[in-house]
Amino acid sequence: MATATRTPTPQTSPAPPPEAAPSRSGRVQRLLRYNWLGGLAGWVWVVVVMVPIYWIVVSSFKTQSNFFASNPMLPPAEPSLDSYRLVIESDFVRYFANSVVVTVGAIVPAVLMAFMAAYAIVRGGDSIFLRLSNSVFLMGLAIPLQAVIIPVYLIIIRLRMYDTLGGMILPSIAFAIPLSVLVLSNFIRDVPRELFESMRLDGASEWTTMWRLAFPLTRPALVTVTIYNALLTWNNFLLPLILTQNPEKRTLPLALWSFQGQYGVNVPAVLASVVLTTLPILVFYALGRRQLLAGLTAGFGK
């Protein structure tokens, strides 16, 4: 008895539907994704920022005689380095060295102490002393330098540190710590607790955990507070003005007075000094730009 065999018919997958033509509303929505108004405002802001910088650089290559006679926005027909030569010959190297000593001497201890204080506040538990210390640091953010300049002056006089670089370093350390503690403590709180627990199980002490775990992980925040406080200390004008009298102890912002006479101001020399003063800041920012941006945007993706 013969049996009939049935051959399986191949199953064909359904054909994909034809792509629908993009509707007009879809094109409008895609166009609205581009923030044309925000982009235009950004370019306007770039122009507003770059025009004064362009004027400073261009005017620094002019001489004092033709500064007011020429168009302020046009480059000089014959660029001159007389202003830069005058600035360098007017003890610029000494003022630059004073600014470096004050900035480095204030920022390095301030960042290190702020990091250790932030680690103790975050990892110290419910200690009353640490909570009180955190409150004191937060109160320090509400006190501007201008409000306590007279007590600072009297303290420096009592310490016999007036007219010294150390007299400018100590107040700079004090005013750099509060904000640094706030930023670093918030950054250390974002470090997973499992990492600290694993270090503790491996037998590491708190000191080892702080320097070998928390310090490398908080490097973006450390760079951020370092650059921010370094800019404030480098550009500080009030402390050198109040706490120094000897011209040899002047810093760069205060040294700009050297180009102001009784009846006039050597504007190209002042602008040349501004350019030379800004160059170290630009180099410092270029070296730590990535870490600075990482520290500023660390909390946005969480």
Backbone hydrogen bonds in HBPLUS format (Angstrom, degrees):
<---DONOR---> <-ACCEPTOR-->    atom                        ^
c    i                          cat <-CA-CA->   ^        H-A-AA   ^      H-
h    n   atom  resd res      DA  || num        DHA   H-A  angle D-A-AA Bond
n    s   type  num  typ     dist DA aas  dist angle  dist       angle   num
A0027-ARG N   A0023-SER O   3.25 MM   4  6.61 155.3  2.32 145.1 150.8     1
A0028-VAL N   A0024-ARG O   3.05 MM   4  6.31 153.3  2.12 146.5 153.9     2
A0029-GLN N   A0025-SER O   2.96 MM   4  6.20 153.2  2.03 145.2 152.2     3
A0030-ARG N   A0026-GLY O   3.00 MM   4  6.29 153.5  2.07 146.4 153.2     4
A0031-LEU N   A0027-ARG O   3.01 MM   4  6.23 152.1  2.09 144.0 151.6     5
A0032-LEU N   A0028-VAL O   2.92 MM   4  6.17 145.6  2.04 144.0 153.7     6
A0033-ARG N   A0030-ARG O   3.22 MM   3  5.23 142.6  2.37  94.5 105.1     7
A0034-TYR N   A0031-LEU O   3.27 MM   3  5.82 147.5  2.39 109.1 116.1     8
A0036-TRP N   A0034-TYR O   2.93 MM   2  5.66 123.2  2.26 110.3  93.9     9
A0039-GLY N   A0035-ASN O   2.88 MM   4  6.13 158.2  1.93 152.6 159.1    10
A0040-LEU N   A0036-TRP O   2.93 MM   4  6.11 158.3  1.98 147.7 153.2    11
A0041-ALA N   A0037-LEU O   2.96 MM   4  6.15 159.0  2.00 146.1 152.1    12
A0042-GLY N   A0038-GLY O   2.88 MM   4  6.09 146.3  1.99 141.7 151.4    13
A0043-TRP N   A0039-GLY O   3.04 MM   4  6.36 157.0  2.10 148.8 153.5    14
A0044-VAL N   A0040-LEU O   2.98 MM   4  6.24 155.9  2.04 148.4 155.5    15
A0045-TRP N   A0041-ALA O   2.96 MM   4  6.16 153.5  2.03 144.0 151.0    16
A0046-VAL N   A0042-GLY O   2.95 MM   4  6.25 149.6  2.04 145.2 153.8    17
A0047-VAL N   A0043-TRP O   3.02 MM   4  6.31 157.2  2.08 147.9 153.0    18
A0048-VAL N   A0044-VAL O   2.95 MM   4  6.22 158.3  1.99 147.6 154.0    19
A0049-VAL N   A0045-TRP O   2.96 MM   4  6.16 150.4  2.05 146.1 153.4    20
A0050-MET N   A0046-VAL O   2.85 MM   4  5.96 159.4  1.90 150.3 156.5    21
A0051-VAL N   A0047-VAL O   3.02 MM   4  5.93 155.2  2.08 150.9 154.3    22
A0054-TYR N   A0050-MET O   2.81 MM   4  5.98 160.5  1.85 155.6 161.2    23
A0055-TRP N   A0051-VAL O   2.94 MM   4  6.17 157.8  1.99 150.8 156.9    24
A0056-ILE N   A0052-PRO O   2.91 MM   4  6.14 155.4  1.97 148.1 154.2    25
A0057-VAL N   A0053-ILE O   3.04 MM   4  6.29 168.7  2.05 154.8 156.9    26
A0058-VAL N   A0054-TYR O   2.94 MM   4  6.05 167.6  1.96 152.8 156.8    27
A0059-SER N   A0055-TRP O   2.91 MM   4  5.84 162.5  1.94 144.9 150.6    28
A0060-SER N   A0056-ILE O   3.07 MM   4  6.12 137.3  2.26 139.9 150.1    29
A0061-PHE N   A0058-VAL O   3.22 MM   3  5.73 155.0  2.29 110.5 117.4    30
A0062-LYS N   A0059-SER O   3.14 MM   3  5.28 163.1  2.17 111.2 112.8    31
A0080-SER N   A0061-PHE O   2.84 MM  19  5.06 167.5  1.86 141.3 144.8    32
A0074-LEU N   A0071-ASN O   3.30 MM   3  5.50 156.3  2.36 107.5 114.2    33
A0085-ARG N   A0081-LEU O   2.94 MM   4  6.14 156.0  1.99 149.1 156.6    34
A0086-LEU N   A0082-ASP O   2.86 MM   4  6.04 152.9  1.94 145.5 152.6    35
A0087-VAL N   A0083-SER O   2.97 MM   4  6.21 153.7  2.04 145.8 152.9    36
A0088-ILE N   A0084-TYR O   3.00 MM   4  6.20 166.5  2.02 150.9 153.9    37
A0089-GLU N   A0085-ARG O   3.03 MM   4  6.14 153.3  2.10 143.2 150.7    38
A0090-SER N   A0087-VAL O   3.15 MM   3  5.18 147.4  2.26  98.7 108.5    39
A0095-TYR N   A0091-ASP O   3.17 MM   4  6.46 165.5  2.20 151.1 154.5    40
A0096-PHE N   A0092-PHE O   2.82 MM   4  5.95 155.5  1.88 149.0 156.7    41
A0097-ALA N   A0093-VAL O   2.92 MM   4  6.10 155.1  1.98 144.0 150.4    42
A0098-ASN N   A0094-ARG O   2.95 MM   4  6.22 154.9  2.01 147.9 154.9    43
A0099-SER N   A0095-TYR O   2.99 MM   4  6.25 156.7  2.05 147.1 152.9    44
A0100-VAL N   A0096-PHE O   2.99 MM   4  6.26 154.6  2.05 147.2 154.3    45
A0101-VAL N   A0097-ALA O   2.94 MM   4  6.14 163.3  1.96 151.6 155.8    46
A0102-VAL N   A0098-ASN O   2.97 MM   4  6.14 165.8  1.99 151.1 154.9    47
A0103-THR N   A0099-SER O   2.91 MM   4  5.96 163.0  1.94 147.0 152.3    48
A0104-VAL N   A0100-VAL O   2.90 MM   4  5.93 171.9  1.91 154.4 156.7    49
A0105-GLY N   A0101-VAL O   2.84 MM   4  5.64 154.1  1.91 139.8 148.7    50
A0106-ALA N   A0102-VAL O   3.04 MM   4  5.95 130.9  2.29 134.6 144.7    51
A0107-ILE N   A0103-THR O   2.91 MM   4  5.93 166.2  1.93 154.3 158.4    52
A0108-VAL N   A0104-VAL O   3.24 MM   4  5.87 162.7  2.27 141.1 146.1    53
A0110-ALA N   A0106-ALA O   3.22 MM   4  6.11 151.8  2.30 136.6 145.0    54
A0111-VAL N   A0107-ILE O   2.86 MM   4  5.93 168.5  1.88 159.3 160.8    55
A0112-LEU N   A0108-VAL O   3.15 MM   4  6.23 164.6  2.18 149.9 154.5    56
A0113-MET N   A0109-PRO O   2.90 MM   4  5.98 168.3  1.92 152.2 155.9    57
A0114-ALA N   A0110-ALA O   2.88 MM   4  5.92 154.5  1.95 142.9 151.1    58
A0115-PHE N   A0111-VAL O   2.88 MM   4  5.99 151.8  1.96 143.8 151.1    59
A0116-MET N   A0112-LEU O   3.07 MM   4  6.34 164.1  2.09 151.0 154.4    60
A0117-ALA N   A0113-MET O   2.91 MM   4  6.05 156.4  1.96 146.6 153.8    61
A0118-ALA N   A0114-ALA O   2.85 MM   4  5.95 157.1  1.90 145.2 151.8    62
A0119-TYR N   A0115-PHE O   2.96 MM   4  6.15 157.4  2.01 147.8 153.9    63
A0120-ALA N   A0116-MET O   3.02 MM   4  6.18 156.5  2.08 142.5 148.9    64
A0121-ILE N   A0117-ALA O   2.93 MM   4  6.14 153.1  2.00 147.2 154.7    65
A0122-VAL N   A0118-ALA O   3.03 MM   4  6.19 158.3  2.08 147.8 153.0    66
A0123-ARG N   A0119-TYR O   2.87 MM   4  5.86 167.5  1.89 151.9 156.2    67
A0124-GLY N   A0120-ALA O   2.79 MM   4  5.00 119.6  2.16 132.5 140.6    68
A0131-ARG N   A0127-SER O   3.06 MM   4  6.31 159.0  2.11 148.2 154.0    69
A0132-LEU N   A0128-ILE O   2.90 MM   4  6.07 155.4  1.96 146.9 154.1    70
A0133-SER N   A0129-PHE O   2.87 MM   4  6.08 149.5  1.96 142.0 151.1    71
A0134-ASN N   A0130-LEU O   2.90 MM   4  6.14 154.5  1.96 146.4 152.8    72
A0135-SER N   A0131-ARG O   3.03 MM   4  6.30 151.6  2.12 142.5 149.9    73
A0136-VAL N   A0132-LEU O   2.97 MM   4  6.26 149.2  2.07 144.9 153.3    74
A0137-PHE N   A0133-SER O   2.99 MM   4  6.30 156.0  2.05 150.0 155.9    75
A0138-LEU N   A0134-ASN O   3.00 MM   4  6.27 154.6  2.07 145.5 152.4    76
A0139-MET N   A0135-SER O   2.92 MM   4  6.16 148.5  2.02 142.9 151.6    77
A0140-GLY N   A0136-VAL O   3.02 MM   4  6.30 138.3  2.20 139.5 150.8    78
A0140-GLY N   A0137-PHE O   3.12 MM   3  5.03 124.4  2.45  90.6 105.0    79
A0141-LEU N   A0138-LEU O   3.18 MM   3  5.44 145.3  2.31 101.7 110.9    80
A0142-ALA N   A0139-MET O   3.08 MM   3  5.48 146.3  2.19 108.5 117.7    81
A0143-ILE N   A0140-GLY O   3.40 MM   3  5.41 165.4  2.43 102.3 106.4    82
A0147-ALA N   A0144-PRO O   3.26 MM   3  5.58 140.5  2.42 102.7 112.5    83
A0148-VAL N   A0145-LEU O   3.21 MM   3  5.57 145.7  2.33 107.7 116.5    84
A0152-VAL N   A0148-VAL O   3.03 MM   4  6.17 160.2  2.07 151.0 157.3    85
A0153-TYR N   A0149-ILE O   2.92 MM   4  6.04 151.0  2.00 138.9 147.0    86
A0154-LEU N   A0150-ILE O   3.00 MM   4  6.28 158.9  2.04 154.1 159.0    87
A0155-ILE N   A0151-PRO O   2.92 MM   4  6.12 155.2  1.98 149.0 155.8    88
A0156-ILE N   A0152-VAL O   2.99 MM   4  6.18 162.7  2.02 151.5 155.8    89
A0157-ILE N   A0153-TYR O   3.03 MM   4  6.23 149.4  2.12 142.9 151.6    90
A0158-ARG N   A0154-LEU O   2.96 MM   4  6.21 159.2  2.00 146.6 151.8    91
A0159-LEU N   A0155-ILE O   2.93 MM   4  6.18 149.3  2.02 147.8 156.5    92
A0161-MET N   A0156-ILE O   3.05 MM   5  5.39 173.7  2.05 161.9 161.5    93
A0160-ARG N   A0157-ILE O   3.01 MM   3  5.00 152.8  2.08 101.8 110.2    94
A0163-ASP N   A0243-LEU O   2.93 MM  80  5.81 155.3  1.99 162.2 161.1    95
A0168-MET N   A0165-LEU O   3.09 MM   3  5.35 141.7  2.24 102.8 113.4    96
A0169-ILE N   A0165-LEU O   3.05 MM   4  6.33 140.4  2.21 142.8 154.8    97
A0170-LEU N   A0166-GLY O   3.18 MM   4  6.26 168.7  2.20 154.7 153.7    98
A0172-SER N   A0168-MET O   3.40 MM   4  6.38 151.1  2.49 135.0 143.1    99
A0173-ILE N   A0169-ILE O   2.93 MM   4  6.22 149.8  2.02 154.5 162.7   100
A0174-ALA N   A0170-LEU O   3.12 MM   4  6.42 162.2  2.15 152.6 157.0   101
A0175-PHE N   A0171-PRO O   3.04 MM   4  6.25 155.4  2.10 150.2 155.5   102
A0176-ALA N   A0172-SER O   3.09 MM   4  6.10 124.0  2.42 136.0 149.0   103
A0176-ALA N   A0173-ILE O   3.22 MM   3  5.21 142.1  2.37  97.5 108.3   104
A0177-ILE N   A0173-ILE O   3.23 MM   4  6.31 135.8  2.44 150.1 158.3   105
A0181-VAL N   A0177-ILE O   2.88 MM   4  6.04 157.9  1.93 165.1 170.8   106
A0182-LEU N   A0178-PRO O   3.11 MM   4  6.40 159.0  2.16 149.8 155.3   107
A0183-VAL N   A0179-LEU O   3.03 MM   4  6.27 167.1  2.05 154.1 156.4   108
A0184-LEU N   A0180-SER O   2.95 MM   4  5.99 170.0  1.96 152.4 155.8   109
A0185-SER N   A0181-VAL O   2.91 MM   4  5.80 158.7  1.95 145.1 151.3   110
A0186-ASN N   A0182-LEU O   3.26 MM   4  6.34 159.6  2.30 141.9 146.9   111
A0187-PHE N   A0183-VAL O   3.10 MM   4  6.31 145.9  2.22 141.5 151.3   112
A0188-ILE N   A0184-LEU O   2.85 MM   4  6.07 154.9  1.91 150.6 157.0   113
A0189-ARG N   A0185-SER O   3.10 MM   4  6.24 147.5  2.20 142.6 150.4   114
A0190-ASP N   A0187-PHE O   3.17 MM   3  5.41 141.8  2.33 101.2 111.4   115
A0191-VAL N   A0188-ILE O   3.10 MM   3  5.39 158.8  2.15 108.3 115.0   116
A0195-LEU N   A0192-PRO O   3.26 MM   3  5.81 143.4  2.41 108.3 116.0   117
A0196-PHE N   A0193-ARG O   3.08 MM   3  5.22 116.5  2.50  98.7 113.5   118
A0197-GLU N   A0193-ARG O   2.92 MM   4  6.24 158.4  1.97 154.8 161.6   119
A0198-SER N   A0194-GLU O   2.90 MM   4  6.05 154.1  1.96 143.7 150.3   120
A0199-MET N   A0195-LEU O   3.11 MM   4  6.32 154.9  2.17 142.9 149.2   121
A0200-ARG N   A0196-PHE O   2.98 MM   4  6.24 149.8  2.07 143.6 152.1   122
A0201-LEU N   A0197-GLU O   2.90 MM   4  6.18 153.2  1.97 148.6 155.6   123
A0202-ASP N   A0198-SER O   3.06 MM   4  6.28 139.9  2.22 139.3 149.7   124
A0204-ALA N   A0199-MET O   3.05 MM   5  5.56 158.9  2.09 161.5 155.9   125
A0203-GLY N   A0200-ARG O   3.03 MM   3  5.19 158.3  2.08 106.3 111.8   126
A0209-THR N   A0205-SER O   2.87 MM   4  6.12 160.7  1.90 151.1 157.1   127
A0210-MET N   A0206-GLU O   2.87 MM   4  5.97 151.5  1.95 143.8 151.3   128
A0211-TRP N   A0207-TRP O   3.23 MM   4  6.46 161.1  2.27 147.2 150.4   129
A0212-ARG N   A0208-THR O   2.87 MM   4  5.76 155.7  1.93 152.5 159.5   130
A0213-LEU N   A0209-THR O   3.00 MM   4  5.20 140.2  2.16 128.6 135.0   131
A0214-ALA N   A0209-THR O   3.13 MM   5  6.59 160.6  2.16 156.3 162.1   132
A0215-PHE N   A0210-MET O   2.89 MM   5  6.10 138.8  2.06 148.7 161.4   133
A0217-LEU N   A0213-LEU O   3.32 MM   4  6.38 160.3  2.36 146.4 152.1   134
A0218-THR N   A0214-ALA O   3.00 MM   4  6.03 139.8  2.17 147.9 156.9   135
A0219-ARG N   A0216-PRO O   3.38 MM   3  5.33 158.5  2.43 107.5 107.0   136
A0222-LEU N   A0218-THR O   2.93 MM   4  6.18 154.3  2.00 153.8 162.3   137
A0223-VAL N   A0219-ARG O   2.92 MM   4  6.12 161.4  1.95 156.8 160.4   138
A0224-THR N   A0220-PRO O   2.99 MM   4  6.16 151.6  2.07 141.9 150.2   139
A0225-VAL N   A0221-ALA O   3.02 MM   4  6.27 171.3  2.03 156.3 156.0   140
A0226-THR N   A0222-LEU O   2.95 MM   4  6.00 148.0  2.05 141.7 151.6   141
A0227-ILE N   A0223-VAL O   2.95 MM   4  6.08 167.2  1.97 151.2 153.4   142
A0228-TYR N   A0224-THR O   3.00 MM   4  6.16 166.3  2.02 152.0 156.4   143
A0229-ASN N   A0225-VAL O   2.97 MM   4  5.89 167.6  1.99 141.8 146.0   144
A0230-ALA N   A0226-THR O   2.86 MM   4  5.84 147.6  1.97 140.9 151.0   145
A0231-LEU N   A0227-ILE O   2.99 MM   4  6.14 153.4  2.06 146.5 152.1   146
A0232-LEU N   A0228-TYR O   3.16 MM   4  6.51 158.2  2.21 147.1 152.8   147
A0233-THR N   A0229-ASN O   2.92 MM   4  6.10 161.9  1.96 149.4 154.2   148
A0234-TRP N   A0230-ALA O   2.83 MM   4  5.85 159.4  1.87 146.3 152.8   149
A0235-ASN N   A0231-LEU O   3.06 MM   4  6.07 155.8  2.12 144.4 149.8   150
A0236-ASN N   A0233-THR O   3.31 MM   3  5.07 161.4  2.35  98.0 103.1   151
A0241-LEU N   A0237-PHE O   3.21 MM   4  6.21 146.3  2.33 138.2 147.9   152
A0242-ILE N   A0238-LEU O   2.98 MM   4  6.18 153.2  2.06 155.0 161.1   153
A0243-LEU N   A0239-LEU O   2.86 MM   4  5.72 166.2  1.88 158.8 163.2   154
A0249-LYS N   A0246-ASN O   3.02 MM   3  5.58 163.0  2.05 119.7 125.1   155
A0250-ARG N   A0247-PRO O   3.34 MM   3  5.41 166.2  2.36 108.5 109.7   156
A0255-ALA N   A0251-THR O   2.88 MM   4  6.00 137.2  2.06 147.9 161.6   157
A0255-ALA N   A0252-LEU O   3.07 MM   3  4.87 123.8  2.39  92.8 108.1   158
A0257-TRP N   A0254-LEU O   3.25 MM   3  6.10 167.6  2.27 119.3 122.6   159
A0258-SER N   A0255-ALA O   2.98 MM   3  5.60 162.4  2.01 117.2 122.7   160
A0259-PHE N   A0256-LEU O   3.30 MM   3  5.98 164.6  2.32 116.4 119.9   161
A0260-GLN N   A0257-TRP O   3.12 MM   3  5.29 160.7  2.16 116.6 115.7   162
A0266-ASN N   A0259-PHE O   3.11 MM   7  5.65 170.9  2.12 173.7 175.0   163
A0261-GLY N   A0264-GLY O   2.79 MM   3  5.25 142.8  1.93 159.0 171.5   164
A0267-VAL N   A0265-VAL O   3.01 MM   2  5.56 118.3  2.40 109.8  93.0   165
A0270-VAL N   A0266-ASN O   3.02 MM   4  6.34 154.5  2.09 152.5 160.6   166
A0271-LEU N   A0267-VAL O   2.93 MM   4  6.17 163.3  1.96 160.8 164.9   167
A0272-ALA N   A0268-PRO O   2.87 MM   4  6.02 150.0  1.96 141.4 150.1   168
A0273-SER N   A0269-ALA O   2.93 MM   4  6.13 151.2  2.02 143.1 150.8   169
A0274-VAL N   A0270-VAL O   2.93 MM   4  6.26 145.9  2.05 142.1 152.1   170
A0275-VAL N   A0271-LEU O   2.95 MM   4  6.25 154.5  2.02 146.9 153.0   171
A0276-LEU N   A0272-ALA O   3.01 MM   4  6.28 165.0  2.04 149.9 153.4   172
A0277-THR N   A0273-SER O   2.89 MM   4  5.99 146.7  2.00 142.1 151.7   173
A0278-THR N   A0274-VAL O   2.95 MM   4  6.09 142.0  2.10 143.3 152.8   174
A0279-LEU N   A0275-VAL O   3.18 MM   4  6.36 138.4  2.37 146.3 155.8   175
A0281-ILE N   A0278-THR O   3.08 MM   3  5.26 118.7  2.47 103.1 118.4   176
A0282-LEU N   A0278-THR O   3.03 MM   4  6.34 156.7  2.08 158.2 165.2   177
A0283-VAL N   A0279-LEU O   3.01 MM   4  6.28 160.2  2.05 156.5 161.8   178
A0284-PHE N   A0280-PRO O   2.90 MM   4  6.03 161.6  1.94 146.8 152.1   179
A0285-TYR N   A0281-ILE O   2.88 MM   4  6.05 155.4  1.94 147.2 154.1   180
A0286-ALA N   A0282-LEU O   2.87 MM   4  6.03 155.0  1.93 145.0 152.1   181
A0287-LEU N   A0283-VAL O   3.06 MM   4  6.29 151.1  2.14 148.1 154.8   182
A0288-GLY N   A0284-PHE O   3.20 MM   4  6.40 152.1  2.28 142.7 149.6   183
A0292-LEU N   A0288-GLY O   2.89 MM   4  5.93 149.0  1.98 145.8 155.5   184
A0293-LEU N   A0289-ARG O   2.95 MM   4  6.18 164.7  1.97 155.0 157.6   185
A0294-ALA N   A0290-ARG O   2.94 MM   4  6.11 156.0  2.00 146.9 154.2   186
A0295-GLY N   A0291-GLN O   2.93 MM   4  6.07 150.6  2.02 141.8 149.3   187
A0296-LEU N   A0292-LEU O   2.98 MM   4  6.22 151.3  2.06 147.2 155.1   188
A0297-THR N   A0293-LEU O   3.03 MM   4  6.09 149.2  2.12 146.4 153.2   189
A0300-PHE N   A0297-THR O   3.44 MM   3  5.55 158.9  2.48 103.9 109.8   190
